[in-house]
Amino acid sequence: MKKILAGTAALLFTAMFTGCMNSEAGSIDSDRKMSSLSISVNEIPNDYEKMFLASYPKNESNSRSITPNDPYEIADTGLTFVLTGKSETGLTYGPKTVTLTEGAVNSGHYNFGETITLESMLWTLTLTAYNDSPAPAADTEGTKPVLIGYSTVDLRNGNGTAPFTMTTKGLETEGSVTITGKVKDDDSIVAKYTMGIYSKDKGEAVYGPEDATATTGTEHDFTYTNSTVVPGNYLFKMIFYNAKNTIIGSYVDTLIVNPGNALVRDLGTLDIIGKIPEAPESVKAYLIKDSETIEGYKVLVSWEGGKYATNFELKLTEYAGDGTDDSDVKNKTTIYGLKEMDSADPKTVEDFITSDVYGTGTGASSMLYGDKTAILNLELGKIYEIQMRARNYIGTSKDATGTDDWTNRTDATETTLTIGTDTVNVTGFESKLNRMLLTYNLNGGKLSLDGSDEYTGKYAEYKTWKGTDNSLLEITAPVTLTKGTTDFNKWLFESGTGLAADGTTEVTTRDEEVSKFWYKNLTVKAFYGNSLTGDVSMEDTPLDVELSDIKVSSGTEAAQGSDATAPYSIPKKQSDGTDTYVCVTLSSATTEYKNIRFELTTQSNADPESLVVTDTNKCVFSLGKYVPGKLCVRVIADTNVKDRSQTITLDIY
């Protein structure tokens, strides 16, 4: 049996077309310049779980996942590979049926035996694998795509190579699911159960649930089938009841369905009746690098374990003081999870996904089974702590004494985390969770940190309070702060007073120096001698371009009328096959932006590409020359305080 293996599988396309083509007649013009083309397939994945994570990077899998079957095999699945293409001038190529034959046995290299040529211009090519039954006619596209790859190749300067990476991303061919197994029931108390497929984000029913009556005896066979499941990451859930309709057990598993894939899994014998969940382990919290804005900052929480869990719950404590007094009645404690799973009256659990602390981005989740990370949005200038526990339909995790088993956070030392196929830069918290904003009013002076860049008006930085005093910005070489010919003397509160020795209260002595800060946000201003000079404006000026001021839309070259919302997922092509155009606009409704500019980087090229600015505040660009994947657009603007910027990520498919 010949499998398509991950690695470099060569499809050799040497070109022998003798003219230009168009989508209607395929006409040929012998005066056209032609180029030879080699096409290589870098990867036709043999690991479907890995391929799914590459297509859906925000969904991390786990050891108990119901993952897709082994990869398609050329010999027995009836896959049909079809190549199509379009040039920058509108010429089209294909559809062309590609018959793959393996080179050396088990080499993983597959060749296309024919030779072709293409016009010497910029081409966007698409290689699609169809699993139609019966197979589509020769040189005809099918209706059930299961794998797809894109490549952009420039033949304007001669021969070229077009690399393909096959993926499932963007395909919606329905797959089928068949799940079987047994449930152990030593006391013969299971009377009925439900089975269904639920959403991975909110845990809501998508298919079912279906009711089933349990067989008699100490073991119950079960079978779940569904032949029309849209590709995606789901939860498969079973809930078991006794004769009194009381829940006595549950099973939840991550279910991954790939396009056109017939998923068949036997779960074996499940010992889940009467089991409460085990507590999560290794709970850690990290500051996500550069996540701070004037609104707050992002914390990535990770954990392990939680056997028998349906979902996880997080207890967030917001301290009234500096975090040293856990018994302070003014401390605010909130439990986040799934409110509907809380059987208490009144309920003590808040829905995490609809709360203000729910954060988005790589690693975000609803803390359901299979999730191992979540993101919190926390406020600047406050002290927090977290604990976690597991829950299922029977109850919450317990310790040896039978009380709630809240798992405390452990120290985190990692600086990078791999989530799916993404890498997240992080910093572990050494004590309680905190991030605070230090704002320095330069009071008419000029600040230089390294002898080159100068700041006027205000300068700000984010700091973490670790339970001990921290110093403010020290004005020592190479850092300088001057007002005219007068050097900096000391930092004072904006009111003109200083900071007492306890680091918490202002004192009335005007000359007292502000030398320390603690966990609260702090604004100080510079003093340049024996008296303050000039009027000081202390308005709160943001340090980043606000995301709410950025608008993203897409559409045709003539009109980009389809507004996009974060996370931005945009097709490379329009429904008519033309290139998609993206418009990024920076509004000046709330802030005076000047000298607005835009920079674009790709996954394969980190060097920023400057985009053309139109109407002083927007850019419009085509996706035609970019390979599907992540594009980052950085929006930069000048203000009367400092340069401000914001980076947005476009997920192109």
C-alpha positions, -999 to +999 in steps of 0.1 A: +000+000+000+015+033-010+010+062+014+017+098+008+042+106+035+051+139+051+084+152+037+093+163+002+072+146-024+082+158-058+056+165-085+077+173-115+059+197-139+082+207-168+064+229-191+054+225-226+024+248-232+031+269-262+008+298-257-014+320-236-046+306-221-079+321-211-108+307-191-132+306-221-113+292-251-079+282-239-064+300-269-027+299-278-005+327-290+029+315-302+045+349-297+041+346-260+072+340-239+071+306-221+089+293-190+095+259-175+081+251-141+089+225-115+063+219-088+072+203-055+048+191-028+066+198+004+040+180+026+010+158+021+006+151+058+005+116+073-004+129+107-040+141+107-039+155+142-008+175+134-024+187+102-055+198+122-034+218+146-017+235+118-050+244+103-066+254+136-037+266+157-058+279+186-071+244+193-046+223+213-052+186+213-046+161+242-038+125+248-075+114+249-086+130+217-108+111+192-086+120+162-091+113+125-082+081+108-048+074+092-040+095+061-055+088+027-037+062+006-035+066-031-041+029-038-074+025-020-092+058-014-099+070-049-083+105-043-081+126-075-055+155-076-064+184-097-042+214-106-056+248-114-040+282-118-044+319-126-019+345-137-017+381-126-031+391-160-062+369-157-050+339-178-061+305-164-046+270-163-065+238-158-082+220-144-056+194-150-059+159-134-026+149-118-019+112-116+007+104-090+031+075-092+056+066-065+093+066-074+114+041-054+092+019-031+084+036+002+105+066-008+077+090-002+084+107-036+056+109-061+060+121-097+037+134-124+048+119-157+037+147-181+055+179-191+038+213-193+048+250-196+033+282-185+033+318-196+063+338-182+044+358-156+032+357-120+010+327-113-011+315-084-016+278-084-039+255-065-036+217-060-068+201-047-074+164-037-110+153-042-126+122-026-156+120-049-174+087-056-174+081-085-142+101-092-146+133-113-140+130-150-105+137-163-094+173-162-125+182-142-128+195-107-147+174-081-172+183-054-157+169-023-123+185-017-104+169+013-069+184+009-057+217-007-024+235-013-015+269-027+016+283-043+025+316-060+054+314-085+071+342-105+081+331-140+087+366-153+125+362-151+127+326-163+120+291-149+107+286-114+096+262-087+062+263-070+061+246-036+029+232-021+020+224+014-012+204+016-037+212+043-074+209+052-078+245+061-108+263+046-124+231+034-159+222+045-166+188+030-187+169+055-171+139+073-187+110+091-183+098+126-188+063+141-179+059+178-183+026+197-174+012+231-185-003+264-193+013+298-185-006+329-215-007+354-206-031+383-238-023+402-261-024+371-275+011+379-273+027+344-308+030+330-303+053+300-277+077+285-274+105+260-248+110+232-240+140+211-215+163+196-210+197+212-191+229+204-156+232+216-159+269+227-192+271+246-200+234+251-234+239+233-251+210+215-244+209+177-255+174+168-280+157+192-280+147+220-296+114+212-313+093+239-304+056+243-317+029+267-290+009+285-287-028+280-290-050+311-260-063+329-227-049+342-214-037+308-233-016+282-224-014+245-229+019+228-227+031+192-229+067+179-231+074+142-234+107+122-227+109+085-229+146+080-205+164+104-190+197+093-151+196+098-139+211+130-129+206+166-158+194+188-166+177+221-181+142+221-202+139+253-221+111+269-242+115+301-255+085+321-286+083+343-301+059+368-337+048+370-345+080+390-331+102+362-302+112+384-268+118+366-244+091+377-216+095+353-203+113+322-177+111+295-163+140+275-137+138+248-122+161+221-135+151+187-116+162+156-133+158+122-114+165+090-130+172+056-144+141+039-128+118+065-147+088+077-138+087+114-142+053+131-131+049+167-137+022+194-131+038+229-128+004+246-143-001+280-150+031+300-149+030+338-167+063+345-198+056+365-198+074+399-164+091+392-158+126+403-130+144+385-094+145+396-079+179+404-059+197+377-021+198+383+008+221+375-013+253+373+009+281+361+003+318+351+024+338+326+024+374+315+021+374+277+049+396+263+039+430+250+002+424+258-001+456+279-024+484+268-040+512+287-070+489+293-049+461+310-028+431+302-031+394+293-022+364+315-019+329+300-029+302+324-018+266+318-026+233+336-025+195+333-046+166+344-082+166+354-092+130+346-130+125+344-135+163+341-162+179+319-148+214+324-124+233+346-131+263+370-108+291+379-110+311+412-097+346+407-090+366+439-086+404+435-069+417+466-080+449+484-044+455+494-010+443+485-018+406+484-004+397+518-037+394+536-058+364+523-084+369+550-092+406+542-130+408+539-125+434+512-108+409+489-130+400+459-132+363+448-150+351+416-152+316+403-153+313+365-164+283+345-197+270+331-226+285+351-250+258+339-228+231+354-231+247+389-259+230+409-257+254+438-286+277+446-278+305+443-251+297+417-216+305+427-200+301+392-199+328+365-197+320+328-161+325+318-165+330+281-190+360+286-170+376+315-148+407+314-118+386+323-121+362+293-092+368+270-087+360+233-056+350+213-034+320+210-041+298+240-076+311+246-103+286+256-135+281+275-118+258+300-138+227+287-124+192+286-094+190+264-084+226+270-050+230+287-046+268+285-068+299+289-062+337+287-073+362+313-077+400+308-066+417+340-065+453+351-034+473+357-026+484+392-042+455+411-030+423+428-045+390+418-041+353+425-056+322+408-066+286+418-082+259+397-104+228+401-122+203+378-159+196+375-182+171+359-219+162+362-214+145+396-194+173+413-161+190+417-126+176+424-119+168+460-089+163+482-083+135+508-105+153+533-135+156+509-134+194+506-131+213+474-097+206+459-085+240+446-051+236+431-027+264+439-006+281+413+030+269+410+060+290+398+065+293+361+100+298+347+094+293+309+100+322+285+082+306+255+053+282+252+043+262+222+005+261+217-006+242+186+018+254+159+023+289+175+050+301+199+040+325+226+066+347+244+059+348+281+073+357+315+063+338+347+051+357+378+075+354+408+048+364+434+012+375+430-001+385+396+004+422+390+012+447+362+011+485+368+016+516+347+042+541+356+036+575+338+063+601+339+053+637+332+084+653+319+072+688+329+086+705+298+118+685+297+134+662+272+141+625+281+167+605+262+172+568+271+202+561+250+214+594+237+193+593+205+155+590+208+140+619+227+106+620+245+087+650+255+054+655+273+051+620+289+070+588+290+055+556+304+065+520+312+048+489+326+062+472+357+055+442+379+054+446+417+071+416+433+063+423+469+093+446+475+100+482+467+110+490+431+128+521+419+114+546+394+133+555+363+169+565+373+183+595+354+219+583+352+240+580+321+232+571+294+197+583+304+193+621+305+164+644+314+169+681+310+147+712+307+166+738+287+200+740+305+186+727+338+192+690+348+166+668+364+165+668+402+138+644+415+104+628+408+074+643+426+037+633+427+017+652+401+002+671+431+036+683+440+041+662+471+064+633+477+061+596+487+063+586+524+087+560+536+060+533+535+057+536+498+020+541+499+010+576+509+018+611+499+035+635+522+031+673+522+068+682+521+072+696+485+109+686+483+104+650+493+116+627+465+094+600+450+119+571+448+097+540+451+066+525+437+044+495+446+015+477+429-007+507+420-006+527+389+015+558+395+019+592+378+049+614+388+064+645+373+099+658+370+114+685+392+143+705+378+155+727+407+140+746+435+105+751+420+082+737+394+080+756+361+050+760+338+016+745+337+014+708+337-014+689+318-021+655+332-046+642+307-045+604+303-030+597+269-030+562+256+003+546+246-010+523+219-032+528+188-066+516+201-079+485+184-113+501+183-098+528+160-087+502+134-112+490+108-105+460+085-127+452+055-123+431+024-138+426-011-129+433-047-104+458-060-133+482-066-149+480-033-139+465+001-174+465+017-172+434+038-163+444+073-141+419+093-139+415+130-111+400+151-098+374+148-095+384+111-100+354+088-101+364+052-102+343+020-074+348-005-099+346-034-134+360-039-162+337-049-157+346-086-120+336-084-106+371-084-080+383-058-093+396-025-084+432-016-080+442+020-085+477+034-071+487+068-083+521+080-071+541+111-099+564+124-091+597+141-124+599+159-110+597+194-073+607+190-054+630+167-032+607+146-006+622+123+018+607+097-001+574+095+017+545+079+013+508+075+038+479+074+032+442+064+051+411+073+045+375+065+054+341+081+082+336+056+095+372+055+099+392+087+112+423+069+084+449+069+069+459+036+056+494+035+020+497+022+008+526+001-013+550+022-044+565+006-067+593+019-040+599+047-054+572+069-059+539+051-042+513+029-056+489+003-036+459-009-043+427-028-038+392-013-029+378-048+009+376-042+007+362-007+007+325+003-022+316+026-012+319+062-007+347+087+000+383+076+008+409+102-002+446+095+014+471+118-004+505+120+019+534+131+010+570+138+025+601+154+008+620+182+017+649+203+030+625+230+049+598+212+047+574+183+019+549+188+014+516+170-008+485+170-003+452+151-032+431+138-030+396+124-048+385+092-054+348+088-055+342+050-070+310+037 
